[in-house]
Amino acid sequence: MMSALRKTKTVNLRIEPETHDLIARAAEVCGKSITAFMTEASVYTAQEELLDQRFIGVSADVFEAVSDQLAAPGVARDNLVKLFQTKLDWMD
């Protein structure tokens, strides 16, 4: 758990008062300190960003097969066509 680790780094931020107030309100709603809230949000965002940067290497044969599938024309599936044509009460 992150809170059990010894904290040895400091981050100083200059933010607008409105931004600080928004973060402080959100942290309070979550029952967290501003530091804990900002750290958790930053770690989550950093992980998501790094996961988006993952490289997946495949053989040329696999790459070609996937490329061919993506380049092929789409196929209309009857059930999906029917679903998208259905008018629901809650839709405008």
KEKE-3310 file (N, C-alpha, C; in steps of 0.2 Angstrom, whole numbers, plus 5000, padded with zeros to 4 digits):
npx = (5004:5002:5003:5010:5023:5038:5039:5048:5049:5045:5033:5029:5016:5009:4994:4978:4966:4953:4954:4961:4951:4941:4948:4950:4937:4932:4941:4938:4925:4928:4934:4947:4964:4970:4982:4983:4972:4976:4987:4983:4974:4984:4992:4984:4980:4993:4996:4986:4990:5003:4999:4993:5003:5009:5018:5015:5022:5021:5021:5025:5015:5004:5002:4998:4987:4978:4978:4972:4959:4955:4954:4945:4928:4914:4903:4886:4876:4862:4855:4861:4858:4844:4843:4849:4840:4829:4817:4817:4808:4814:4822:4825)
npy = (4994:5011:5021:5016:5016:5024:5042:5052:5062:5078:5088:5103:5114:5127:5133:5139:5148:5144:5131:5125:5125:5117:5105:5103:5102:5090:5081:5081:5076:5063:5059:5061:5067:5082:5080:5066:5064:5070:5064:5050:5053:5057:5046:5037:5043:5043:5030:5026:5033:5028:5015:5016:5018:5006:4994:4982:4968:4959:4945:4946:4940:4939:4953:4956:4949:4955:4968:4966:4961:4973:4982:4977:4977:4982:4971:4970:4966:4957:4958:4969:4979:4980:4983:4996:5003:5003:5012:5020:5023:5033:5040:5054)
npz = (5000:4996:5006:5017:5013:5015:5014:5004:4995:4989:4981:4974:4970:4960:4960:4954:4965:4964:4958:4968:4978:4972:4972:4985:4990:4984:4989:5003:5002:4999:5010:5012:5013:5005:5000:4999:4991:4979:4976:4974:4962:4953:4952:4947:4934:4928:4927:4918:4907:4904:4902:4890:4881:4879:4869:4858:4851:4837:4825:4808:4800:4809:4810:4797:4795:4805:4800:4787:4791:4798:4787:4779:4772:4783:4791:4792:4806:4809:4821:4828:4819:4820:4834:4834:4826:4834:4843:4858:4873:4882:4873:4864)
capx = (5000:5007:5003:5014:5029:5041:5038:5054:5049:5040:5030:5026:5012:5006:4987:4973:4962:4947:4956:4962:4945:4938:4951:4949:4930:4932:4945:4934:4919:4931:4937:4954:4968:4971:4988:4981:4967:4980:4992:4979:4972:4989:4995:4979:4981:5000:4996:4982:4994:5008:4996:4991:5009:5012:5019:5013:5025:5018:5024:5022:5009:4998:5000:4995:4980:4974:4977:4967:4953:4953:4953:4939:4922:4911:4897:4880:4873:4855:4853:4863:4854:4838:4844:4850:4834:4823:4815:4816:4804:4818:4826:4822)
capy = (5000:5017:5025:5012:5018:5031:5047:5056:5067:5084:5091:5110:5116:5133:5133:5145:5147:5140:5124:5122:5124:5111:5099:5102:5099:5083:5077:5081:5072:5056:5058:5061:5074:5085:5076:5059:5064:5072:5058:5045:5055:5058:5040:5034:5046:5041:5023:5025:5036:5023:5009:5018:5018:5000:4992:4975:4966:4953:4943:4949:4936:4941:4960:4956:4946:4960:4973:4964:4962:4980:4985:4973:4981:4980:4967:4972:4960:4959:4960:4976:4984:4980:4987:5003:5005:5003:5019:5018:5029:5038:5043:5060)
capz = (5000:4995:5013:5021:5011:5017:5009:5004:4989:4989:4975:4975:4964:4961:4956:4955:4971:4962:4957:4975:4982:4969:4974:4993:4991:4982:4994:5009:5000:4999:5017:5011:5014:4999:4997:4997:4985:4973:4974:4971:4956:4949:4951:4942:4928:4926:4925:4912:4902:4903:4899:4883:4878:4878:4863:4857:4845:4834:4819:4802:4798:4813:4809:4791:4796:4808:4795:4782:4795:4799:4780:4775:4773:4789:4790:4796:4809:4809:4828:4829:4815:4823:4840:4833:4823:4839:4846:4865:4876:4885:4868:4860)
cpx = (5004:5008:5008:5022:5032:5041:5044:5054:5044:5039:5027:5022:5009:4999:4983:4969:4956:4948:4958:4956:4941:4941:4950:4942:4929:4936:4941:4928:4921:4933:4944:4958:4969:4977:4987:4976:4971:4984:4988:4977:4978:4992:4990:4980:4988:5000:4992:4986:4999:5005:4994:4997:5012:5013:5018:5016:5022:5022:5021:5016:5003:4997:4996:4988:4975:4973:4972:4960:4950:4951:4947:4933:4918:4905:4891:4877:4866:4852:4855:4860:4847:4838:4845:4844:4828:4823:4813:4812:4808:4822:4822:4820)
cpy = (5006:5021:5022:5014:5024:5036:5051:5061:5072:5087:5098:5112:5123:5133:5138:5143:5142:5132:5121:5120:5118:5105:5097:5099:5092:5079:5076:5076:5064:5055:5057:5067:5076:5081:5069:5059:5065:5067:5052:5047:5055:5051:5036:5036:5044:5034:5022:5028:5031:5017:5010:5018:5012:4998:4984:4973:4959:4951:4946:4946:4938:4948:4960:4954:4951:4966:4972:4964:4969:4984:4982:4978:4978:4975:4969:4966:4962:4961:4967:4981:4985:4984:4994:5007:5006:5010:5017:5024:5034:5042:5049:5058)
cpz = (5000:5002:5017:5019:5014:5012:5009:4999:4991:4982:4977:4969:4966:4957:4958:4961:4969:4961:4964:4979:4979:4972:4982:4994:4989:4987:5001:5008:5001:5005:5016:5012:5006:4996:4995:4991:4978:4971:4971:4963:4951:4947:4946:4935:4924:4924:4919:4906:4899:4899:4891:4878:4877:4871:4863:4851:4843:4828:4813:4799:4802:4811:4802:4791:4800:4803:4790:4785:4795:4792:4777:4777:4779:4786:4795:4799:4811:4816:4830:4825:4818:4830:4839:4829:4828:4843:4853:4868:4879:4880:4865:4853)
residu = (MET:MET:SER:ALA:LEU:ARG:LYS:THR:LYS:THR:VAL:ASN:LEU:ARG:ILE:GLU:PRO:GLU:THR:HIS:ASP:LEU:ILE:ALA:ARG:ALA:ALA:GLU:VAL:CYS:GLY:LYS:SER:ILE:THR:ALA:PHE:MET:THR:GLU:ALA:SER:VAL:TYR:THR:ALA:GLN:GLU:GLU:LEU:LEU:ASP:GLN:ARG:PHE:ILE:GLY:VAL:SER:ALA:ASP:VAL:PHE:GLU:ALA:VAL:SER:ASP:GLN:LEU:ALA:ALA:PRO:GLY:VAL:ALA:ARG:ASP:ASN:LEU:VAL:LYS:LEU:PHE:GLN:THR:LYS:LEU:ASP:TRP:MET:ASP)
# end
